Amino acid sequence: MVARAGAARTVEPADARIVFPASVPQGALVIGKVPPGSTVRYDGKTLRSTGYGTVVFGVGRDARGPLLVEVTRPDATRDQARIEVTPRDWPVEHVSGVPPQTVNPPPAIAERIRREQALVSAARTRDDDRADFAQSFIWPVQGRISGRFGNARVYNGQPGSGHSGMDIAAPAGTPVKAPAAGVVTFAQDLYLTGGTVLLDHGFGVSSNFLHLSRIDVRVGDRVEQGQTIAAVGATGRATGPHLHWGMNWFDVRVDPLLVLERGQ
């Protein structure tokens, strides 16, 4: 279930290796290795790489393979990594007792939600040259997984979109810790998601924490792994206290549980 490593192609010497997984599940965060100084293209984008040749990208919930990664080495020779995508089952989750105005908001509220989501989307466009994403991630809170990434959601009997993150049940006020180091790019109270924090881990990878009862950081703060950034709550569209932890590669949503498993 890990999205880094199994070699699709190896070229000697070691610095010339091109290493990507042969296959990944839907919702994976893929970490690969290319010769330092290479130009890497995936899905129409040029990927940033570290001085060691590490690159990263996300695979969406509904992605289909094969994925093609184009690599142009510093000597202008080219190669291509082909990655298969393993489909996953997405069970239906029924969520009852949600405030009705968050399921079918009146026009004025719907416009507010649109404006707020545009602000969040803008924060996800950052492409900082920081490799915090390469850390082994830790759980931001300990608790039962009460909602899984990707599962189809039905709110008060009305079908919604696939769940964008992982819900972890925990008592209100439980400290939320940074699962990896990063920079805070968003920290506000929003209508739909309540107390909301975005933590950018570099290279387009970010975490979002929703429904918070308290926010302990400000935009621009640098935080380290394990640092308290907020507290669990039930603000916004929530039926009880829990932490919604989502992860993105730019606008592609990925499964935090797969990222946790990568470090195990």
C-alpha positions as CSV (number, residue, x, y, z in Angstrom):
1,M,0.0,0.0,0.0
2,V,3.0,2.3,0.0
3,A,3.5,4.9,-2.7
4,R,7.3,5.1,-2.8
5,A,9.8,2.8,-3.8
6,G,9.6,-0.5,-5.9
7,A,11.9,0.1,-8.8
8,A,10.3,0.3,-12.2
9,R,13.6,0.9,-13.9
10,T,17.2,1.1,-12.5
11,V,20.1,2.6,-14.4
12,E,23.7,2.6,-13.1
13,P,25.5,4.3,-11.5
14,A,23.4,5.0,-8.5
15,D,23.0,8.8,-9.2
16,A,21.4,7.9,-12.6
17,R,18.7,5.7,-11.2
18,I,15.0,6.3,-12.1
19,V,12.9,4.7,-9.3
20,F,9.1,4.7,-9.2
21,P,6.6,2.2,-7.8
22,A,5.4,-0.4,-10.4
23,S,1.8,0.2,-9.1
24,V,0.0,2.4,-6.5
25,P,-3.5,2.4,-5.1
26,Q,-6.0,5.2,-5.8
27,G,-5.4,8.1,-3.4
28,A,-1.7,7.5,-3.1
29,L,1.0,10.0,-2.6
30,V,3.9,8.9,-4.9
31,I,7.5,9.6,-4.0
32,G,10.1,8.7,-6.7
33,K,13.8,9.2,-7.4
34,V,15.4,10.6,-10.6
35,P,18.9,11.6,-11.5
36,P,19.6,15.0,-9.8
37,G,19.1,17.9,-12.3
38,S,16.5,16.0,-14.4
39,T,13.3,17.5,-15.8
40,V,10.3,15.5,-14.8
41,R,6.8,15.8,-16.3
42,Y,3.6,14.2,-15.0
43,D,0.0,14.9,-16.0
44,G,1.0,18.1,-17.9
45,K,3.0,19.5,-15.0
46,T,6.8,19.9,-14.5
47,L,7.6,18.4,-11.1
48,R,9.9,20.1,-8.6
49,S,12.8,17.9,-7.5
50,T,15.2,18.0,-4.5
51,G,19.0,18.2,-4.9
52,Y,19.0,14.4,-4.4
53,G,16.4,13.9,-7.2
54,T,13.3,13.2,-5.1
55,V,10.0,14.0,-6.7
56,V,6.4,13.7,-5.5
57,F,2.9,13.7,-6.9
58,G,-0.6,12.7,-5.9
59,V,-3.0,10.1,-7.4
60,G,-6.6,11.0,-7.2
61,R,-9.5,8.9,-5.8
62,D,-10.8,8.1,-9.3
63,A,-7.5,7.9,-11.2
64,R,-7.0,5.1,-13.7
65,G,-3.7,3.8,-15.0
66,P,-1.3,3.6,-16.4
67,L,0.3,6.8,-15.1
68,L,3.2,8.0,-17.3
69,V,6.1,10.0,-15.8
70,E,8.5,11.5,-18.4
71,V,12.1,12.0,-17.3
72,T,14.7,14.0,-19.2
73,R,18.2,13.5,-17.7
74,P,20.8,16.3,-17.5
75,D,22.5,14.7,-20.5
76,A,19.2,15.1,-22.5
77,T,18.5,11.4,-22.7
78,R,14.9,10.5,-21.9
79,D,13.0,7.8,-20.2
80,Q,9.5,7.0,-19.1
81,A,8.2,5.4,-15.9
82,R,4.9,3.5,-16.3
83,I,2.9,3.1,-13.1
84,E,-0.3,1.0,-12.8
85,V,-3.1,2.1,-10.5
86,T,-4.9,-0.4,-8.2
87,P,-8.6,0.4,-7.9
88,R,-10.2,0.5,-4.5
89,D,-13.7,-0.1,-3.2
90,W,-15.6,3.0,-1.9
91,P,-18.4,2.0,0.5
92,V,-21.3,4.4,1.2
93,E,-21.2,6.2,4.6
94,H,-24.5,7.5,5.9
95,V,-24.2,10.6,8.1
96,S,-27.4,11.7,9.9
97,G,-28.1,14.7,12.1
98,V,-26.1,17.2,10.0
99,P,-27.4,20.8,10.3
100,P,-29.7,21.1,7.2
101,Q,-28.4,24.5,6.2
102,T,-25.0,22.9,5.6
103,V,-26.5,20.3,3.2
104,N,-28.8,22.5,1.3
105,P,-27.6,26.1,2.1
106,P,-29.7,29.1,1.0
107,P,-28.2,31.2,-1.8
108,A,-26.4,33.7,0.4
109,I,-24.8,30.9,2.4
110,A,-23.9,29.0,-0.8
111,E,-22.1,32.0,-2.1
112,R,-20.2,32.4,1.1
113,I,-19.2,28.7,0.9
114,R,-18.0,29.3,-2.6
115,R,-15.9,32.3,-1.7
116,E,-14.4,30.5,1.3
117,Q,-13.5,27.4,-0.7
118,A,-11.8,29.6,-3.3
119,L,-9.5,30.9,-0.6
120,V,-8.6,27.4,0.5
121,S,-8.0,26.4,-3.1
122,A,-5.7,29.4,-3.6
123,A,-3.6,28.3,-0.6
124,R,-3.1,24.9,-2.2
125,T,-1.4,26.4,-5.2
126,R,1.9,26.9,-3.3
127,D,4.9,25.0,-4.6
128,D,7.5,25.8,-1.9
129,D,11.0,24.3,-2.2
130,R,10.8,22.4,1.2
131,A,10.8,18.6,1.5
132,D,8.9,18.3,4.7
133,F,6.6,15.8,2.9
134,A,9.5,13.3,2.9
135,Q,9.2,12.8,6.7
136,S,7.5,9.8,8.1
137,F,4.1,11.2,9.1
138,I,2.6,10.7,12.5
139,W,-1.1,10.7,13.6
140,P,-2.3,14.3,14.5
141,V,-4.6,12.8,17.2
142,Q,-5.1,9.2,18.4
143,G,-8.6,7.8,18.0
144,R,-11.0,5.6,16.1
145,I,-11.3,6.2,12.3
146,S,-14.9,7.3,12.0
147,G,-14.8,8.2,8.4
148,R,-12.5,7.0,5.6
149,F,-11.1,8.8,2.6
150,G,-12.9,8.4,-0.6
151,N,-16.1,6.7,0.7
152,A,-19.3,8.0,-0.8
153,R,-21.1,10.2,1.7
154,V,-24.9,10.5,2.2
155,Y,-25.8,13.5,4.4
156,N,-29.3,13.4,6.0
157,G,-30.3,11.0,3.2
158,Q,-28.9,13.2,0.4
159,P,-26.0,11.9,-1.7
160,G,-22.8,13.9,-1.5
161,S,-19.3,13.6,-3.0
162,G,-16.6,11.2,-1.9
163,H,-15.1,12.0,1.5
164,S,-12.1,14.2,1.1
165,G,-10.1,13.0,4.1
166,M,-10.0,10.8,7.2
167,D,-12.1,11.5,10.2
168,I,-10.6,10.6,13.6
169,A,-13.0,10.5,16.6
170,A,-11.6,12.3,19.7
171,P,-12.9,14.3,22.6
172,A,-13.4,18.0,22.1
173,G,-10.4,20.0,23.1
174,T,-7.9,17.2,22.3
175,P,-4.7,18.8,21.0
176,V,-4.1,18.4,17.3
177,K,-0.4,17.9,16.5
178,A,1.4,18.6,13.2
179,P,1.8,15.2,11.4
180,A,4.9,16.5,9.7
181,A,6.7,19.9,9.7
182,G,5.4,22.7,7.5
183,V,4.3,26.3,7.1
184,V,0.8,27.4,8.0
185,T,-0.9,28.8,4.8
186,F,-4.5,29.2,6.0
187,A,-6.1,29.5,9.5
188,Q,-9.7,30.7,9.6
189,D,-13.2,29.8,10.8
190,L,-15.3,28.8,7.8
191,Y,-19.0,28.1,7.4
192,L,-18.8,24.5,6.1
193,T,-15.6,23.2,7.7
194,G,-15.6,25.3,10.9
195,G,-12.1,26.0,12.3
196,T,-9.8,25.2,9.4
197,V,-6.0,25.1,9.2
198,L,-3.8,24.3,6.2
199,L,-0.3,23.2,6.7
200,D,2.0,23.2,3.6
201,H,4.7,20.4,3.5
202,G,6.4,21.7,0.4
203,F,6.3,20.6,-3.3
204,G,2.5,21.1,-3.4
205,V,1.8,18.6,-0.6
206,S,-0.4,20.0,2.2
207,S,-2.6,18.8,5.1
208,N,-5.9,20.3,6.1
209,F,-7.5,20.1,9.6
210,L,-11.2,20.8,9.9
211,H,-14.0,21.3,12.5
212,L,-11.5,22.7,15.0
213,S,-12.6,24.2,18.3
214,R,-9.4,26.3,18.7
215,I,-6.6,27.4,16.3
216,D,-3.2,27.9,17.9
217,V,-1.2,29.0,14.9
218,R,-1.2,31.9,12.4
219,V,-0.5,32.1,8.7
220,G,3.2,32.1,8.1
221,D,4.1,30.2,11.2
222,R,6.7,27.4,10.7
223,V,5.7,24.4,12.8
224,E,7.6,21.2,13.5
225,Q,6.4,17.7,13.6
226,G,4.5,17.0,16.8
227,Q,3.8,20.6,17.6
228,T,0.3,21.5,18.8
229,I,-1.5,23.6,16.1
230,A,-5.2,23.4,17.2
231,A,-7.8,21.5,19.2
232,V,-10.5,19.0,18.1
233,G,-14.0,20.4,17.8
234,A,-17.3,19.9,16.1
235,T,-17.6,23.2,14.2
236,G,-19.1,23.6,10.7
237,R,-20.8,20.5,9.2
238,A,-20.2,18.0,12.0
239,T,-22.4,15.9,14.2
240,G,-19.9,15.5,17.0
241,P,-16.3,16.1,18.0
242,H,-13.7,14.7,15.6
243,L,-10.7,15.7,13.5
244,H,-11.1,15.7,9.7
245,W,-7.5,15.3,8.4
246,G,-7.2,15.7,4.6
247,M,-4.2,15.8,2.4
248,N,-3.6,17.3,-1.1
249,W,-1.0,17.4,-3.8
250,F,-2.1,20.8,-5.2
251,D,-5.8,20.2,-6.1
252,V,-5.5,16.4,-6.0
253,R,-6.9,14.8,-2.8
254,V,-4.9,11.9,-1.4
255,D,-5.5,9.5,1.5
256,P,-3.7,10.4,4.7
257,L,-3.9,6.8,5.9
258,L,-1.7,5.7,3.0
259,V,0.8,8.4,3.8
260,L,0.9,7.1,7.4
261,E,1.4,3.5,6.2
262,R,4.3,4.6,4.1
263,G,6.3,5.4,7.2
264,Q,5.6,2.1,9.0
